[in-house]
Amino acid sequence: METLSIRLKIGDREYPMKVKAEDEAKIRHAGKLINDKIKRYREEFGLDDRQDLLAMVAFDSMVESMNQDMVNSDDSQLIEASLSKVNDQLSSLL
């Protein structure tokens, strides 16, 4: 498992980190998404305070995560119901 030393710029700061080679693209993409949200909030609300911008990005990301968790839960319930139905149908044939 090879690790890489990278520097990721978020906002106006660079953060050194060690990442698995296979995770580098994903981590850099996450950094890009954060920077895109910072830029969007800066332009949309005219904010320049770094802490306010990062707080808004963190809040927005948490809401997105919670929404995705709900979707995943709903999907899991649908899959479970479908599998149960198929299992019942197979059992009735045996």
OpenMM code with the backbone's topology and positions (N, CA, C; nanometers):
from openmm import Vec3, app, unit

residues = "MET GLU THR LEU SER ILE ARG LEU LYS ILE GLY ASP ARG GLU TYR PRO MET LYS VAL LYS ALA GLU ASP GLU ALA LYS ILE ARG HIS ALA GLY LYS LEU ILE ASN ASP LYS ILE LYS ARG TYR ARG GLU GLU PHE GLY LEU ASP ASP ARG GLN ASP LEU LEU ALA MET VAL ALA PHE ASP SER MET VAL GLU SER MET ASN GLN ASP MET VAL ASN SER ASP ASP SER GLN LEU ILE GLU ALA SER LEU SER LYS VAL ASN ASP GLN LEU SER SER LEU LEU".split()
positions = [
    Vec3(0.0837, -0.1169, 0.0000),
    Vec3(0.0000, 0.0000, 0.0000),
    Vec3(0.0891, 0.1245, 0.0000),
    Vec3(0.0995, 0.1888, -0.1136),
    Vec3(0.1864, 0.3046, -0.1300),
    Vec3(0.1148, 0.4316, -0.0852),
    Vec3(0.1838, 0.5147, -0.0095),
    Vec3(0.1270, 0.6438, 0.0307),
    Vec3(0.2022, 0.7557, -0.0382),
    Vec3(0.1303, 0.8613, -0.0653),
    Vec3(0.1870, 0.9787, -0.1304),
    Vec3(0.1757, 1.0977, -0.0367),
    Vec3(0.2715, 1.1848, -0.0419),
    Vec3(0.2639, 1.3111, 0.0296),
    Vec3(0.2140, 1.4155, -0.0689),
    Vec3(0.0998, 1.4740, -0.0390),
    Vec3(0.0430, 1.5753, -0.1276),
    Vec3(0.0143, 1.7013, -0.0468),
    Vec3(-0.0079, 1.8088, -0.1179),
    Vec3(-0.0506, 1.9351, -0.0576),
    Vec3(-0.1825, 1.9709, -0.1229),
    Vec3(-0.2838, 1.9865, -0.0413),
    Vec3(-0.4172, 2.0162, -0.0912),
    Vec3(-0.4541, 2.1575, -0.0499),
    Vec3(-0.4867, 2.2401, -0.1472),
    Vec3(-0.5240, 2.3779, -0.1173),
    Vec3(-0.6752, 2.3847, -0.1009),
    Vec3(-0.7164, 2.4293, 0.0164),
    Vec3(-0.8582, 2.4499, 0.0452),
    Vec3(-0.8731, 2.5935, 0.0907),
    Vec3(-0.9567, 2.6662, 0.0207),
    Vec3(-0.9658, 2.8090, 0.0495),
    Vec3(-0.8339, 2.8742, 0.0163),
    Vec3(-0.7798, 2.9452, 0.1115),
    Vec3(-0.6531, 3.0154, 0.0889),
    Vec3(-0.5361, 2.9480, 0.1578),
    Vec3(-0.5559, 2.8243, 0.2027),
    Vec3(-0.4490, 2.7554, 0.2750),
    Vec3(-0.4158, 2.6221, 0.2089),
    Vec3(-0.2892, 2.5830, 0.2270),
    Vec3(-0.2464, 2.4517, 0.1795),
    Vec3(-0.2339, 2.3578, 0.2984),
    Vec3(-0.2781, 2.2363, 0.2786),
    Vec3(-0.2740, 2.1351, 0.3835),
    Vec3(-0.1932, 2.0154, 0.3353),
    Vec3(-0.0810, 1.9882, 0.4025),
    Vec3(-0.0038, 1.8686, 0.3660),
    Vec3(-0.0743, 1.7452, 0.4213),
    Vec3(-0.0726, 1.6385, 0.3454),
    Vec3(-0.1328, 1.5137, 0.3926),
    Vec3(-0.0706, 1.3955, 0.3226),
    Vec3(-0.0816, 1.2827, 0.3881),
    Vec3(-0.0375, 1.1563, 0.3294),
    Vec3(-0.1625, 1.0770, 0.2944),
    Vec3(-0.1673, 1.0309, 0.1696),
    Vec3(-0.2846, 0.9590, 0.1217),
    Vec3(-0.2414, 0.8323, 0.0501),
    Vec3(-0.3303, 0.7362, 0.0456),
    Vec3(-0.3043, 0.6166, -0.0350),
    Vec3(-0.3043, 0.6576, -0.1817),
    Vec3(-0.2180, 0.5978, -0.2572),
    Vec3(-0.2058, 0.6321, -0.3991),
    Vec3(-0.3396, 0.6169, -0.4711),
    Vec3(-0.4140, 0.5123, -0.4365),
    Vec3(-0.5421, 0.4889, -0.5046),
    Vec3(-0.6496, 0.5888, -0.4627),
    Vec3(-0.6272, 0.6633, -0.3538),
    Vec3(-0.7249, 0.7614, -0.3067),
    Vec3(-0.6920, 0.9040, -0.3499),
    Vec3(-0.5768, 0.9245, -0.4118),
    Vec3(-0.5329, 1.0600, -0.4440),
    Vec3(-0.6340, 1.1350, -0.5303),
    Vec3(-0.6817, 1.0747, -0.6368),
    Vec3(-0.7748, 1.1431, -0.7270),
    Vec3(-0.9035, 1.1806, -0.6532),
    Vec3(-0.9525, 1.0893, -0.5702),
    Vec3(-1.0754, 1.1154, -0.4959),
    Vec3(-1.0570, 1.2311, -0.3975),
    Vec3(-0.9436, 1.2343, -0.3304),
    Vec3(-0.9163, 1.3397, -0.2331),
    Vec3(-0.8982, 1.4740, -0.3027),
    Vec3(-0.8287, 1.4747, -0.4142),
    Vec3(-0.8124, 1.6002, -0.4886),
    Vec3(-0.9479, 1.6491, -0.5417),
    Vec3(-1.0314, 1.5562, -0.5839),
    Vec3(-1.1652, 1.5928, -0.6319),
    Vec3(-1.2485, 1.6510, -0.5177),
    Vec3(-1.2398, 1.5922, -0.3999),
    Vec3(-1.3117, 1.6453, -0.2834),
    Vec3(-1.2657, 1.7881, -0.2542),
    Vec3(-1.1358, 1.8121, -0.2619),
    Vec3(-1.0832, 1.9465, -0.2418),
    Vec3(-1.1363, 2.0443, -0.3450),
    Vec3(-1.1469, 2.0000, -0.4685),
    Vec3(-1.2008, 2.0855, -0.5751),
    Vec3(-1.3469, 2.1189, -0.5469),
    Vec3(-1.4252, 2.0193, -0.5041),
    Vec3(-1.5659, 2.0437, -0.4730),
    Vec3(-1.5808, 2.1442, -0.3589),
    Vec3(-1.4961, 2.1318, -0.2567),
    Vec3(-1.5002, 2.2271, -0.1451),
    Vec3(-1.4668, 2.3676, -0.1953),
    Vec3(-1.3624, 2.3794, -0.2746),
    Vec3(-1.3236, 2.5106, -0.3277),
    Vec3(-1.4311, 2.5691, -0.4178),
    Vec3(-1.4982, 2.4848, -0.4957),
    Vec3(-1.6080, 2.5329, -0.5808),
    Vec3(-1.7226, 2.5874, -0.4959),
    Vec3(-1.7530, 2.5183, -0.3852),
    Vec3(-1.8601, 2.5665, -0.2968),
    Vec3(-1.8198, 2.6967, -0.2289),
    Vec3(-1.6950, 2.7060, -0.1863),
    Vec3(-1.6461, 2.8304, -0.1250),
    Vec3(-1.6630, 2.9459, -0.2240),
    Vec3(-1.6216, 2.9233, -0.3475),
    Vec3(-1.6318, 3.0269, -0.4505),
    Vec3(-1.7774, 3.0655, -0.4735),
    Vec3(-1.8649, 2.9639, -0.4796),
    Vec3(-2.0074, 2.9906, -0.5028),
    Vec3(-2.0661, 3.0749, -0.3903),
    Vec3(-2.0368, 3.0389, -0.2645),
    Vec3(-2.0884, 3.1164, -0.1516),
    Vec3(-2.0284, 3.2567, -0.1482),
    Vec3(-1.9012, 3.2685, -0.1818),
    Vec3(-1.8360, 3.4000, -0.1837),
    Vec3(-1.9052, 3.4902, -0.2857),
    Vec3(-1.9339, 3.4358, -0.4037),
    Vec3(-1.9973, 3.5158, -0.5091),
    Vec3(-2.1452, 3.5406, -0.4806),
    Vec3(-2.2145, 3.4376, -0.4320),
    Vec3(-2.3591, 3.4474, -0.4106),
    Vec3(-2.3954, 3.5390, -0.2940),
    Vec3(-2.3177, 3.5330, -0.1863),
    Vec3(-2.3520, 3.6084, -0.0659),
    Vec3(-2.2547, 3.7232, -0.0365),
    Vec3(-2.1533, 3.7378, -0.1179),
    Vec3(-2.0586, 3.8461, -0.0985),
    Vec3(-1.9776, 3.8336, 0.0295),
    Vec3(-1.9546, 3.7109, 0.0729),
    Vec3(-1.8791, 3.6875, 0.1957),
    Vec3(-1.7301, 3.6784, 0.1658),
    Vec3(-1.6510, 3.7311, 0.2581),
    Vec3(-1.5061, 3.7176, 0.2458),
    Vec3(-1.4450, 3.6492, 0.3672),
    Vec3(-1.5227, 3.6386, 0.4749),
    Vec3(-1.4703, 3.5774, 0.5968),
    Vec3(-1.4528, 3.4274, 0.5754),
    Vec3(-1.3291, 3.3801, 0.5885),
    Vec3(-1.2950, 3.2397, 0.5635),
    Vec3(-1.3751, 3.1459, 0.6543),
    Vec3(-1.3886, 3.1831, 0.7819),
    Vec3(-1.4596, 3.0969, 0.8771),
    Vec3(-1.6073, 3.0844, 0.8397),
    Vec3(-1.6703, 3.1950, 0.8012),
    Vec3(-1.8100, 3.1899, 0.7587),
    Vec3(-1.8266, 3.1020, 0.6347),
    Vec3(-1.7356, 3.1189, 0.5395),
    Vec3(-1.7429, 3.0396, 0.4170),
    Vec3(-1.7265, 2.8902, 0.4457),
    Vec3(-1.6282, 2.8547, 0.5273),
    Vec3(-1.6058, 2.7141, 0.5595),
    Vec3(-1.7223, 2.6567, 0.6393),
    Vec3(-1.7815, 2.7382, 0.7297),
    Vec3(-1.8975, 2.6916, 0.8059),
    Vec3(-2.0153, 2.6638, 0.7135),
    Vec3(-2.0363, 2.7501, 0.6160),
    Vec3(-2.1471, 2.7293, 0.5223),
    Vec3(-2.1240, 2.6063, 0.4359),
    Vec3(-2.0004, 2.5861, 0.3927),
    Vec3(-1.9677, 2.4673, 0.3137),
    Vec3(-1.9867, 2.3417, 0.3976),
    Vec3(-1.9427, 2.3442, 0.5225),
    Vec3(-1.9595, 2.2287, 0.6114),
    Vec3(-2.1081, 2.1985, 0.6325),
    Vec3(-2.1873, 2.3024, 0.6567),
    Vec3(-2.3305, 2.2842, 0.6775),
    Vec3(-2.3966, 2.2268, 0.5519),
    Vec3(-2.3652, 2.2846, 0.4371),
    Vec3(-2.4212, 2.2383, 0.3104),
    Vec3(-2.3836, 2.0927, 0.2842),
    Vec3(-2.2591, 2.0584, 0.3121),
    Vec3(-2.2130, 1.9210, 0.2908),
    Vec3(-2.2846, 1.8238, 0.3839),
    Vec3(-2.3099, 1.8651, 0.5080),
    Vec3(-2.3800, 1.7785, 0.6022),
    Vec3(-2.5242, 1.7561, 0.5580),
    Vec3(-2.5914, 1.8595, 0.5102),
    Vec3(-2.7285, 1.8444, 0.4612),
    Vec3(-2.7313, 1.7486, 0.3422),
    Vec3(-2.6354, 1.7638, 0.2507),
    Vec3(-2.6270, 1.6727, 0.1360),
    Vec3(-2.6046, 1.5293, 0.1823),
    Vec3(-2.5186, 1.5093, 0.2797),
    Vec3(-2.4903, 1.3762, 0.3330),
    Vec3(-2.6149, 1.3153, 0.3971),
    Vec3(-2.6871, 1.3963, 0.4736),
    Vec3(-2.8097, 1.3472, 0.5378),
    Vec3(-2.9143, 1.3086, 0.4338),
    Vec3(-2.9261, 1.3901, 0.3290),
    Vec3(-3.0206, 1.3569, 0.2222),
    Vec3(-2.9820, 1.2270, 0.1532),
    Vec3(-2.8532, 1.2087, 0.1287),
    Vec3(-2.8067, 1.0858, 0.0645),
    Vec3(-2.8303, 0.9648, 0.1538),
    Vec3(-2.8106, 0.9820, 0.2846),
    Vec3(-2.8380, 0.8730, 0.3786),
    Vec3(-2.9845, 0.8313, 0.3727),
    Vec3(-3.0740, 0.9295, 0.3602),
    Vec3(-3.2172, 0.8989, 0.3519),
    Vec3(-3.2484, 0.8234, 0.2229),
    Vec3(-3.1878, 0.8659, 0.1136),
    Vec3(-3.2083, 0.7984, -0.0152),
    Vec3(-3.1569, 0.6550, -0.0065),
    Vec3(-3.0375, 0.6378, 0.0510),
    Vec3(-2.9805, 0.5037, 0.0649),
    Vec3(-3.0686, 0.4152, 0.1516),
    Vec3(-3.1237, 0.4705, 0.2576),
    Vec3(-3.2114, 0.3945, 0.3470),
    Vec3(-3.3377, 0.3536, 0.2739),
    Vec3(-3.3957, 0.4470, 0.1981),
    Vec3(-3.5157, 0.4162, 0.1213),
    Vec3(-3.4877, 0.3086, 0.0166),
    Vec3(-3.3744, 0.3202, -0.0513),
    Vec3(-3.3361, 0.2211, -0.1509),
    Vec3(-3.3178, 0.0837, -0.0864),
    Vec3(-3.2540, 0.0807, 0.0297),
    Vec3(-3.2321, -0.0460, 0.0999),
    Vec3(-3.3640, -0.1111, 0.1369),
    Vec3(-3.4597, -0.0310, 0.1799),
    Vec3(-3.5900, -0.0853, 0.2159),
    Vec3(-3.6621, -0.1411, 0.0939),
    Vec3(-3.6513, -0.0718, -0.0197),
    Vec3(-3.7138, -0.1217, -0.1426),
    Vec3(-3.6494, -0.2515, -0.1891),
    Vec3(-3.5182, -0.2568, -0.1812),
    Vec3(-3.4472, -0.3784, -0.2210),
    Vec3(-3.4842, -0.4935, -0.1295),
    Vec3(-3.4895, -0.4667, -0.0001),
    Vec3(-3.5251, -0.5710, 0.0956),
    Vec3(-3.6664, -0.6223, 0.0702),
    Vec3(-3.7600, -0.5329, 0.0424),
    Vec3(-3.8975, -0.5735, 0.0144),
    Vec3(-3.9042, -0.6564, -0.1139),
    Vec3(-3.8290, -0.6153, -0.2155),
    Vec3(-3.8279, -0.6898, -0.3419),
    Vec3(-3.7688, -0.8289, -0.3230),
    Vec3(-3.6586, -0.8372, -0.2489),
    Vec3(-3.5963, -0.9673, -0.2241),
    Vec3(-3.6885, -1.0580, -0.1426),
    Vec3(-3.7579, -1.0006, -0.0473),
    Vec3(-3.8512, -1.0789, 0.0331),
    Vec3(-3.9635, -1.1333, -0.0538),
    Vec3(-4.0128, -1.0516, -0.1450),
    Vec3(-4.1199, -1.0940, -0.2356),
    Vec3(-4.0710, -1.2079, -0.3256),
    Vec3(-3.9511, -1.1925, -0.3809),
    Vec3(-3.8940, -1.2962, -0.4679),
    Vec3(-3.8724, -1.4243, -0.3877),
    Vec3(-3.8232, -1.4095, -0.2651),
    Vec3(-3.8012, -1.5260, -0.1794),
    Vec3(-3.9331, -1.5989, -0.1500),
    Vec3(-4.0379, -1.5239, -0.1230),
    Vec3(-4.1691, -1.5837, -0.0983),
    Vec3(-4.2187, -1.6574, -0.2223),
    Vec3(-4.1988, -1.5964, -0.3389),
    Vec3(-4.2434, -1.6608, -0.4623),
    Vec3(-4.1645, -1.7893, -0.4891),
    Vec3(-4.0350, -1.7864, -0.4645),
    Vec3(-3.9541, -1.9062, -0.4821),
    Vec3(-3.9935, -2.0146, -0.3830),
    Vec3(-4.0207, -1.9753, -0.2599),
    Vec3(-4.0610, -2.0726, -0.1574),
    Vec3(-4.1927, -2.1382, -0.1926),
    Vec3(-4.2840, -2.0622, -0.2511),
    Vec3(-4.4136, -2.1194, -0.2868),
    Vec3(-4.4019, -2.2190, -0.4032),
    Vec3(-4.2988, -2.2047, -0.4843),
    Vec3(-4.2782, -2.2965, -0.5951),
    Vec3(-4.2125, -2.4267, -0.5512),
    Vec3(-4.1471, -2.4262, -0.4383),
    Vec3(-4.0765, -2.5464, -0.3915),
    Vec3(-4.1657, -2.6345, -0.3170),
] * unit.nanometer
topology = app.Topology()
chain = topology.addChain("A")
for resn in residues:
    res = topology.addResidue(resn, chain)
    for name in ("N", "CA", "C"):
        topology.addAtom(name, app.Element.getBySymbol(name[0]), res)
